Amino acid sequence: MTARTVASSSFPKPSMFLTSDIGLLVGAVALSFIGFLYSRSKLTVPLPPGPKGLPLIGALLDFPTSKPWETYTKWAHEYGKLVGVTLLGQPIIVVNDKETAFALLEKTGSALADRPTTVMLEMTGWTNVLACQLYGHRFREYRKHFARAIGSASAVQRFFPVINYRAAEFVNSILRASTKEDLENFINRQVGAIMLYTAYGISVKGDPGHDELMHIAEKGPEEFDIAANPGWLVNYVPILQHLPSWFPGTHFKREAQRSREIVFDISDALFKAHKIRAEDGTPIPSLAGDYMSDEVDMTEEEIFNLKWSSGSFFSSGVDTTGSTLLSYFLAMMLHPEVQEKLQREIDAVSGTNRLPSPADRPNMPYAEAVHKELIRWLTAGPAGVPHKAREDIPFEEYVVPNGAMVIANIWGMLHDPAVYKDPFTFNPERYLGSTPEPDPLDVAFGFGRRICPGNRLADHTIWSFITSVAATVNVKKPVVDGKVVEPPVVQRHGTVSRPELFDYAISPRKDLATLHRLTQPLINSWH
């Protein structure tokens, strides 16, 4: 999923009451919708405790419209580890602690492996990507592709060279950053280039901002944001999708068709680019390359699955990894003592004549602790992506009903003061010593059969980038007109939540010549 969140007010609102005939139609639709809500609201199984809400609409007035993980955590204090609500007839279960999440989401197997979806996501084609894929044969095929390409430590090692190259390029690029947006853009582009290579074997040389295929790929998250916006009326009145596109108030149909064409064009263009690069016979390690054989031997379904599983990788990987890397710069400005200690460890282990390498990682416990704390502190996926029950699931004294949406409050788990001391403080030391606090990686990437399949690649990308940055540059609070500018510590609303943009000051630790001497060998070695 993506970090960008587009307010529903930015979309045209359907005008449904242009004539008396349209008004009658809307009235009929409204009556059928009320009947639908009434039928859904008559649950016969016991939900966990939670806000009771009102008839038909349920907890609609209590349900958060922004940063829901904060409300879920408040509910946890009032109702407990499991919270049950209904929203417009839809049962929703919120899981607020790690032990319950493992018991419910890990041990129930495929029963909680489905995904809720929306009409607009279906109309635009986004249900073809892994994150939105319903549980079934195609979902399992996608997971097999991911497992083969990046599902083990040895598989991910194949991509260490491109990650290290991109980390070196990133260090050089951030010295050109001058605005709040520049830093985030540089992160997105370098991480995006890693995802493009891992998914398709497409190697972007130099600045990804100048690469045509990167520009094509970057359209995907933008289109997803539009389709995933909850404000589309058709998501709540599905019968509207059957109206002709010329009918007043059906702007959503034209928007869906426009977006669908772009989404499929992206998938086709990137897959075609992979095939062109593979035609010279040189093996290309990538998700697509690992499965690509002579197309004559592949069925249409196999080609479809390969195209969309590869496409899933780019759209899912950039935002989550990018969010954590952005948090690094914020944390270093707020805690210069952490930056100094990290730099001392890097100098002691890697020396001052090269950048840190994967071989150094076992000997850098403080860097590992910083990495873990970045994952926990400003949680990139604070409420994960919801699961959906495929059947009634008895759990303790309750029942998770068939069709229920189950949300893991990952942010709440990682900011529980009973588990993490001073949870809103960035403190890598909490993972060191004789009694370390729990590893946030156990929950940050999700649960069960919906756990993020790119967790190993993301893990190494984050480690490589933060150690390369720490080895070469200093990050400080900016000084404007003689006054230190304090950065905001605020998370944006979204399925993936990034820090609010902030001002910063970045400078080489020594001089530009030293920085180039450290980064150039990795840049020159990349084919």
HELIX and SHEET records of a PDB file:
HELIX    1   1 SER A    8  SER A   10  5                                   3    
HELIX    2   2 SER A   20  SER A   41  1                                  22    
HELIX    3   3 PRO A   68  TYR A   79  1                                  12    
HELIX    4   4 LYS A   98  ALA A  101  1                                   4    
HELIX    5   5 PHE A  102  GLU A  106  3                                   5    
HELIX    6   6 GLY A  109  LEU A  112  5                                   4    
HELIX    7   7 VAL A  119  THR A  124  1                                   6    
HELIX    8   8 TRP A  126  ASN A  128  5                                   3    
HELIX    9   9 LEU A  130  CYS A  132  5                                   3    
HELIX   10  10 HIS A  137  ILE A  150  1                                  14    
HELIX   11  11 ALA A  153  GLN A  157  1                                   5    
HELIX   12  12 PHE A  160  ILE A  174  1                                  15    
HELIX   13  13 LYS A  180  TYR A  200  1                                  21    
HELIX   14  14 PRO A  208  HIS A  210  5                                   3    
HELIX   15  15 GLU A  212  ALA A  228  1                                  17    
HELIX   16  16 LEU A  233  ASN A  235  5                                   3    
HELIX   17  17 PRO A  238  HIS A  242  5                                   5    
HELIX   18  18 HIS A  251  ALA A  278  1                                  28    
HELIX   19  19 LEU A  287  TYR A  291  1                                   5    
HELIX   20  20 GLU A  295  ASP A  297  5                                   3    
HELIX   21  21 GLU A  300  LEU A  334  1                                  35    
HELIX   22  22 PRO A  336  SER A  350  1                                  15    
HELIX   23  23 PRO A  358  ASN A  363  5                                   6    
HELIX   24  24 PRO A  365  TRP A  377  1                                  13    
HELIX   25  25 ILE A  410  LEU A  414  1                                   5    
HELIX   26  26 PRO A  428  TYR A  431  5                                   4    
HELIX   27  27 LEU A  441  ALA A  444  1                                   4    
HELIX   28  28 GLY A  448  ARG A  450  5                                   3    
HELIX   29  29 ASN A  455  THR A  472  1                                  18    
HELIX   30  30 LEU A  512  SER A  525  1                                  14    
SHEET    1   A 4 LEU A  82  LEU A  87  0                                        
SHEET    2   A 4 GLN A  90  VAL A  95 -1                                        
SHEET    3   A 4 MET A 405  ALA A 408  1                                        
SHEET    4   A 4 HIS A 387  LYS A 388 -1                                        
SHEET    1   B 2 ILE A 393  PHE A 395  0                                        
SHEET    2   B 2 TYR A 398  VAL A 400 -1                                        
SHEET    1   C 2 VAL A 473  LYS A 476  0                                        
SHEET    2   C 2 ALA A 505  PRO A 508 -1                                        
SHEET    1   D 2 VAL A 479  VAL A 480  0                                        
SHEET    2   D 2 LYS A 483  VAL A 484 -1                                        
END                                                                             
